[in-house]
Amino acid sequence: MRPRNMNKDWKATARTLSEALPFMQRYSGAIVVVKFGGNAMGDSDAMAEFARDIVLMRQVGINPVVVHGGGPMINEMLKKLDIKSEFVRGKRVTDQATVEVVEMVLTGLVNKRIVQAIMDEGGRAVGLSGKDDDLMVCEADDPELGFVGRPIEMNVQVLRDLFAAGIIPVVAPVATGMDPLETFNVNGDTAAGAIAGALKADRLLLLTDVAGVKNAEGEVVTEMVPDDIIRMTEEGVIAGGMIPKTETALKALEQGVRAVVIVDGRVSNACLLELFTEHGSGSMIRQPDLPSLTQRHP
């Protein structure tokens, strides 16, 4: 009989699993939409870790939906094809040639890499875009920007069907328009928020390359309600790239999402830390009538 060395690491792992049980029970059957992007998408080890976390979420009864971006890959392909970009007020104009590249890269390259990573970790995943089953129908967000879309109609039954089959949906933010064969590129955060709102998701996790929403002193704010976001934006505390993320959060809450968390995707197992630990991870923006952070997982 071989003796076992019950070292402290094993005991700590067992304790961590035991402490996670109430949170696993709390989220069983819940819908969690995760926007995946940033530097992790270009790192194979980070991609595998993310995929493992998503598979674990599904294994304990959560219904995860992954919505992804892919800006750096799009930029790389546009450069290879020598397609020049024009900008209006700092935003890229998405003409017909550009939107075709966007669709090719997001649905054909990035989407399938994520699906494969989930499958490699023992999960079941299906990749689709906002075009499939008219999941996401858009109109032009700003005519000057061309084929950049704003969701106006959501049809999420296909996602519910995948949940029922035990399959993890992986969604590329490319959508159909109102006209025949019309295609729109949709901001990844916007697409994730629209999907979460249509599903009345329990959580929307926006993975970013920053620690979270910071106050005037530069400290990460762990919990906020919509009035806090509005005030901090008016005061200029929330600025730059954080504005569209908090706007997405507010709209998702209006549509029935229970809470949105802006999560530092650079941290290992960030999604698991948010869902399965008492302190959570990142900045939570919650419905005002939900319990406070002393009960992070109401």
N, C-alpha and C positions, 0 to 999 in steps of 0.2 A: 504494500500500500504506500503510495507516494505522499509524503507530507506536504501540506500547503502552507505557504508563507502569507499569512493574512496581514499584509502591510497596510499602512495608513491610507494609501491611495485607493485601494479596493474598498475599504470601509467608508471613505468619503464618497465614493461613487454610489455605494448602496444607500447612504444617507440622503444623497441628492435625489436619487430616484424615489425614495420614500417621501421626501418633502414635496416632490412634484405631483404626487397622486391627487391631492385636492384640486389642483389646477387642471389636470387631465380630465378629472370627472366634470369640472365646471365647463370645459370646452367641448365635451363629447357631443357630437352632432352639430357643432357651431360651424358657420361659414367664415373663413378668414381669407381675405384677398391680400396678396403680397405683390407689391411692385418691386421687381428685381432689376437693378441696373447698376451703374457706376463701375468702379475699377474691378469689382469681383467678376464681372462678365468676361473679362479678358484673361483671367487667371484660372488655370485648370484645377488647381487645388481648392481655390475658393469656390469655384463652380461645383465641385464634388461635395464640399462641405455644405453648401446651400441645398443641393439636391438631397443630401442625407437628412437634413433638418425637415425638408418638405415631406419626405417619405415617412419620417417619424411622426409628423403631425397627422398624416393620413392613417398611420398604423394605430394611433390612440383615439381615432374616431372623429377627428377634425376633417372638415371638407375644405381643403385649400384650393385656391385659384391663383396661379402665377400669371402676372401680367408683366411683360418685359419691354425694355427699350432696346437701343442699339445704335445710338448716335455715332460713336467712334467707328463702328464697322461701316455705317452708311457713308461717312466722310471718306473713309479709306477707299471704298468702291467708287465713289464719285471721282476721286482723284485718279484712280486707275483708268476710268473710262473717259477722263479728260472732260467731264461735264462741269462747267463753270457755274458757280452759285451767285445769285444776286441777293442783296439784303435790303430790307425796308425797316427802318427804325431798329436796326440791330437783329432783325429776325430773318431767317432764310426764306426766300421765295421758293415754294415747291411747285415747279412747273410740271408739265406732263412727263418729260424725260426723267426728272428727279423723282417723281412719285413712283415711276416704274422701278427705279433702282431701290427706293425705300421698300417697296413690296417684295422685291426679289430678296433683299438682304434680310429683312425682318422675318418674313414667313418661310424663306427657304434655307437660310443659314443659321441665324440666331435662334429661332424658334426650335429647330430640330436639334441643335446642340443641347439646349436645356432639356428637351424631351429625352434625349439619349442619356444625359447625366442622371436624370431621375430613374430611368430604366436600369442603368448600371448599378444604382443603389438598391435595386429590388422593388421599386415602385412600378405602378402602371400609369402611363401618361399619354395624353393625346394632344397634339399641337393643332391649333386653329387660329384664325384671325377674326377680326370683327366682321368680315364678309361672310363667314360660314353661318348658314341658317339665319342670315340677317341679324346676327348678334348685336351689331352696332351700326346704326344708320346715322350719317352725318350730313351737315351742311357746311358751307365755307365759313370758317371762323372770322376771317378778314379777307375780302375779295382781293386785296393787294398782295396777299401772301399765297394766292393760288390754292392748291389742293391741300391746305391745312384744315382739318375738320374739327367741328364741335358736335358731339353726340346729341341728337335730338330724339332718337328712338332706340330703345333697348329691348332685345328679345332674348332673355336669359334661360329659356327652358332647356336649350341644348346643354347648358352647364349643369342644370339640375339632373338631367338624364345621365350625364357622366358621373355625377356624385353617386347616383343610385347604382351604377355599375362598378363603383369602387375605383374610378379612374380620375386622375388629377388633370384638370384642364390647364394648358399652357397657352396663353393668348398673346398674339402679336397685335400691336395697336395700329392695324390697318383696317379701314372701314369702307363700306359701300356708301354711295350717295343716293339722292333721290332720282337722278337721271340714269338711264341704262349704261352699264359698264363704267360708271363713275367711281373713282377710287380716291380715298382721302388718307393722308398721314395724320395720325392723332398723337399728341403728346402722351407719353407713357403714363405719367401721373394722372392726367385727365382721364385717360381710358380706364385706369384702375379705379379711380373714384366713381366713374359712371357705372362700371360693373358692380362695384361694392354697393352703390346706392340702389341699383335695380334688384340686387339680391337681398337687400336689407341685411347686409353682412354684420356679424358681431364685431369684427375688427377689420380695419384696413391698415396694413403695415406698409409704409413708404420707406424703403431702404435707400439711404443716401450715403454720401461720402463726408458727412459732417456729424458732429456729436448730437445735434438736435437743435431746438429753438433756444436761442440765448437771450438773456435779459440785458439791460443797459450796462450791467457790470461784467458781462461776458460769461455769466454762469448759465449752464443748461437748466432750463425750466422743465421740471419733470411732469407737471400737470397743469392744464389750462382748460378754460371753457371758451366758447366763441367770443364773449365780450372781451376777454383778455387778448385774444388775437386781434380783434378790431382796434383796441386801444394801442397795443404795441405797434401795429402797422401805422396808425395815425401819428404816433410819436416818432416814427422812423427807426424804431428798435428792430422790428422785422423789416428787412430790406433785401434787395437783390434777388438771388435765386430762391430764397426762402419764401418770398411772397406767393409765387404760383403754387408751391406745395401747401401752404396754409390756406390758400383760396380753395384748393382741391379738398382739403380737410373740411372746411366749413360747408361746402356744397354737399359733400358726402353725408355730413351730419344732418343737414336739412332733408336729405332723401331717406333718412332712417337708419344710417349706420350708427351703431352704438358708440364706437370710439375709433379715433384715428391716431396712430402712433408714428411719429417721424423717428426712424430707427437708424443708428449708425451702423451701416452695413459693413464697415471695416472691422467690427468686433466679431470675433469668432462666435458662431452659434447665436447670433443676435436675435433671431426670431424665437428661438427656444428660451432665451433669457427673458424676453418680453412676455411670453405666454405662460411659462412654467415656473417662474420664480416670483417671490413676493414683491421685490423692488422693481421688477420690470426693466425696460431698456429704452432710452430715448425720451422723447417728449410726447406725452399723451394729451390729445385734445378730445374732450368727452362731452357728451350731452350734459347740460346743466343739472338735470334731475337724477343723474347717476351718483352713487356714493363716491366719496373722495378717494384720494390715493391710499388712504389707510386701508381701503379695500380695493386695491388696484384691479382686481378681477371680479367685479360684481356679477 
